[in-house]
């Protein structure tokens, strides 16, 4: 059997170099290419069709979730492993909903990354063990939200435009990308975001992602 072909996408050159050395030191793996932004990650993946794409959550060149969705649609054989510093289950849920198959924290990459690559190549999913408790807690919160919060109730609190902004932000889009998609100014998007935070009692982007998921507001949660 041939080696597991891995593409590395991260905007930090030192980390890419370390990952390349780690992967190439394995008898059954090889690094086939490296890129430093989300746009190139999509283009290079479609060109090379690697077995596994290691994708940093936060990179220039576009939304990570959008990149994941595009790759899953156009190159379904490539399995996507998100490597990130964010140890919050809400981020993990967002990228998994977009189509990723694995989620590993950068602080444990030396111990978990190789296991994750093998798992994805075997058709399995992999989530960093250190955030397993957060996932369980998130599941409990989601069930509680389904009992107490409904889209209809939320709709009486926020406007349609605020809902659109919330959905796009929760899917990983930047303020500029939200502005471009909704034909608004960045300042207007920032205003809507501030109002959302105030109305919903939220404080961070992770809170936005969790709220949108738990109340079934994301497009990925809706039936086709």
C-alpha positions in Angstrom: 0.0 0.0 0.0 1.3 3.5 -0.9 2.0 6.2 1.6 -0.6 8.5 3.1 -0.4 11.7 1.1 -0.7 14.8 3.3 -1.1 18.5 2.3 -0.3 21.1 5.0 -2.1 24.4 5.1 -1.0 26.9 7.8 0.1 30.5 7.6 3.1 29.9 10.0 6.2 28.8 8.2 7.9 27.4 11.2 4.9 25.2 12.1 4.6 24.0 8.5 8.3 23.0 8.5 7.8 21.1 11.8 4.7 19.3 10.5 6.5 18.4 7.3 9.5 16.9 9.2 7.1 15.0 11.5 5.1 13.6 8.6 8.1 12.7 6.4 9.7 10.9 9.3 6.9 8.3 9.2 7.3 5.2 7.1 3.7 5.4 5.8 3.3 9.1 5.3 4.6 11.9 3.0 4.0 15.6 2.8 3.1 16.4 -0.8 2.8 20.2 -0.6 2.4 23.2 1.7 0.3 26.4 1.4 -0.2 29.4 3.6 -3.8 30.6 3.0 -7.3 29.2 2.6 -7.6 30.1 -1.1 -4.4 28.2 -2.0 -5.5 25.3 0.3 -8.6 24.8 -1.9 -6.7 25.2 -5.2 -3.8 22.8 -4.2 -6.2 20.2 -2.8 -8.2 20.1 -6.0 -5.0 19.8 -8.0 -3.3 17.2 -5.9 -6.2 15.3 -4.3 -4.2 14.4 -1.1 -5.5 11.7 1.2 -5.5 14.1 4.2 -5.5 17.9 4.3 -4.2 19.5 7.5 -6.0 22.8 7.7 -5.4 25.6 10.1 -8.6 27.1 11.5 -7.6 30.7 11.2 -5.8 31.7 8.0 -5.9 34.6 5.5 -7.5 34.1 2.1 -11.1 33.4 3.1 -13.3 31.5 5.6 -12.1 28.2 6.8 -15.6 26.7 6.9 -16.2 27.9 3.3 -12.9 26.2 2.2 -14.0 23.0 3.9 -17.4 23.0 2.2 -15.8 23.6 -1.2 -13.3 20.8 -0.8 -15.9 18.4 0.4 -18.0 19.1 -2.6 -15.3 19.1 -5.3 -12.8 16.6 -3.8 -14.8 14.3 -1.5 -12.0 11.7 -1.2 -9.7 14.1 0.7 -10.3 14.0 4.4 -9.9 17.3 6.3 -8.1 17.6 9.6 -8.4 20.9 11.3 -5.4 21.9 13.4 -6.1 24.8 15.7 -5.4 26.7 18.9 -9.1 27.0 19.8 -10.0 24.4 22.5 -13.7 25.2 22.3 -16.2 22.6 21.3 -18.2 25.3 19.5 -15.4 25.7 16.9 -15.2 21.9 16.5 -18.9 21.6 15.9 -18.7 24.4 13.3 -15.9 22.8 11.2 -17.4 19.3 11.5 -20.7 20.6 10.3 -18.9 22.1 7.3 -17.4 18.8 6.4 -14.1 18.3 8.4 -13.4 14.8 9.7 -10.9 15.7 12.5 -10.0 18.4 15.0 -6.7 18.5 16.8 -5.3 21.2 19.0 -1.9 22.7 18.1 -0.6 22.2 21.7 -1.0 18.5 21.4 -0.1 18.1 17.7 3.1 16.2 18.6 1.1 13.4 20.4 -2.2 13.4 18.6 -1.6 14.5 15.0 -0.3 11.2 13.7 -3.1 9.3 15.3 -5.6 11.7 13.7 -4.1 11.2 10.2 -4.3 7.4 10.5 -7.8 7.6 11.8 -9.0 9.9 8.9 -7.2 7.7 6.3 -9.0 4.7 7.7 -12.4 6.4 7.2 -12.9 7.4 10.9 -13.3 10.7 12.6 -10.9 12.1 15.2 -11.4 14.7 17.9 -8.6 15.8 20.3 -9.2 14.0 23.6 -8.5 17.1 25.6 -11.8 18.7 24.5 -13.9 15.6 24.8 -15.5 16.9 28.0 -16.4 20.1 26.3 -18.1 18.2 23.5 -20.2 16.3 26.1 -21.1 19.6 27.8 -22.0 21.1 24.5 -24.3 18.2 23.7 -26.1 18.7 27.0 -26.5 22.4 26.4 -27.9 21.8 22.9 -30.5 19.4 24.2 -31.5 22.0 26.9 -31.7 24.7 24.2 -33.9 22.5 22.0 -36.4 22.3 24.9 -36.3 25.9 25.8 -35.3 27.9 22.8 -37.0 27.9 19.4 -36.3 29.8 16.1 -39.7 31.5 16.4 -38.8 32.8 19.9 -35.4 34.0 18.7 -37.1 35.7 15.7 -39.0 38.0 18.1 -35.7 39.2 19.7 -33.5 39.8 16.7 -34.3 41.2 13.2 -34.0 39.3 10.0 -30.8 41.2 9.1 -29.3 40.4 12.5 -30.2 36.8 12.0 -28.4 36.8 8.6 -25.3 38.4 10.1 -25.4 35.8 13.0 -25.6 32.9 10.6 -22.6 34.1 8.5 -20.5 34.9 11.5 -21.2 31.6 13.1 -20.2 29.8 9.9 -16.8 31.4 10.2 -17.0 34.4 7.9 -15.1 37.5 8.8 -16.8 40.9 9.2 -15.6 41.9 5.7 -16.9 38.7 4.1 -20.3 39.2 5.8 -20.4 42.7 4.5 -19.6 41.6 1.0 -22.2 38.9 1.0 -25.0 41.1 2.4 -23.9 44.2 0.5 -23.3 46.2 3.7 -20.4 48.2 5.1 -18.1 46.6 7.6 -19.1 49.2 10.1 -22.8 48.2 9.7 -21.9 44.5 10.2 -20.0 45.5 13.4 -23.0 47.4 14.6 -25.3 44.4 14.0 -22.8 42.1 15.7 -22.7 44.4 18.8 -26.5 44.5 19.0 -26.6 40.7 18.7 -24.2 40.3 21.5 -26.2 42.7 23.7 -29.6 41.2 22.9 -28.5 37.6 23.3 -26.1 38.0 26.2 -23.1 36.7 24.2 -19.5 37.8 24.4 -17.3 36.0 21.8 -17.5 34.4 18.4 -17.4 31.0 20.1 -20.6 32.1 21.9 -22.2 33.0 18.5 -21.3 29.6 17.0 -22.7 27.8 20.0 -25.9 29.8 20.2 -26.6 29.4 16.4 -26.0 25.6 16.6 -28.0 25.0 19.8 -31.0 26.9 18.4 -30.9 25.3 15.0 -30.3 28.5 13.2 -27.4 27.5 10.9 -28.1 26.6 7.3 -26.3 23.3 7.9 -28.8 22.4 10.6 -31.8 22.8 8.3 -33.4 20.0 6.3 -32.6 20.0 2.6 
